[in-house]
Amino acid sequence: MLQNLPSESVKKRAIVLGAAGYSGAELVRLLTRHPFMHLVAAYASEGRVAEPFSSLYPRFHQQVDLLVEPWSDAHLAGLAERADVAFLALPHEASEQLAPKLLDAGVTVFDLSGAFRLKNPALYPEFYGYEHQHATYLAQAPYGLAEWITREELAQSLFAVAGCYPTASSLALLPLIQHQLLAEQAVPVISAVSGVSGAGRKASLTTSFCEVGLAAYGFFSHRHRPEIEQCLGRSVVFTPHLGNFKRGILATIVVTLAKNVNKAQVEAAFQHSYQHKPLVRLVHNSPNVADVAGTPFCDLFWQQQGQQLVIVAAIDNLLKGASAQAIQLANLKYQWPETAGLLAGGDDE
């Protein structure tokens, strides 16, 4: 159990925008039980009718009694007197427009969209389909891959929470890159499968559970490819797939190691990178998305034969790939226990 918890009057006050969506709902759930944050308001898109959170998600009946209100910019007036932190689970363009206003209002922003992830504004028309209107903020927003963010970056007030596919892929590859174990010209080949919740809550025939089998999509054009390449500092071949399960991502990555790199060096790289990172689990069997669904963990496994290395990473796309990682970043920023509010049964000490 956590000891000496702060009173409600000294907790960080948080709001969630986009609370009607899957990732937003997970933020509401996690913040409701967070020992160092108090969820003071939840908002959905402008034009919606205010309704109880448990009406949107009946499984939270008698657990989360909060009204989800429609957002309008009128809420910005005096916002810093009511809130310290805003978590945005909004469409990319909506986050791009709103985040600067929230910063000007004196609120720290954790943005789960892709609005501030790519540091080159020229990539947005190609991969996001619109011209970025707030390019000056791109350099100010640290890339929020929690296990690799620096203390200097945590001093900022706008955080671009890493995407779901990039989280799994980057956590798998960064230890090898940082320890210079990859062949100089090696191009990692990433094949990753996501559950249907990754497409969001809005109904669509192509993402209907009854219509989904297993299919690849977004060849060479998926918006997470430049994000992965930016994080790793090298080119990749990335092919996403949509699978017939609710939540989770399984990424299988094949890469060529430098000559004479042995298994002990690979093991040492992963151990050095993650031995003090509580939400990365180095497992001894190939991960299963069923083992990470509903958890904030990334499970990593690898097998080596000669210069060829296969790494398998599994995460929950809505948690480690979105909401839990945003809260993990807030925990790191405010120097709380890294897993605060993320693990059940008193494990978040």
Protein Blocks (a to p, Z undefined) as FASTA:
>chain_A
ZZhiacfklpccdddehklpmklmmmmmmmmmpckbccfbdcddehiacddfklmmmmlg
oklgcddddddfklmgoklmmpcbdcddddfklmmmmmmmmmmnopacddfbfklmpmcl
klmmmmnopacfblmlmmmmccfdfklccfklmmpmbdcdddfklmmmmmmmmmmmmnop
acfklccdddddddfklnojbdcfklgmklpccdcehehkafklmmmmmmnopacddddd
ddddfbdcdddddddddehiafklmmmmmmmmmmmmmkbccdfbdcdfklmgopabdcdd
dddehjbccddddddfklmmmmmmmmmmmmmmnopafkgokaghhlaZZ
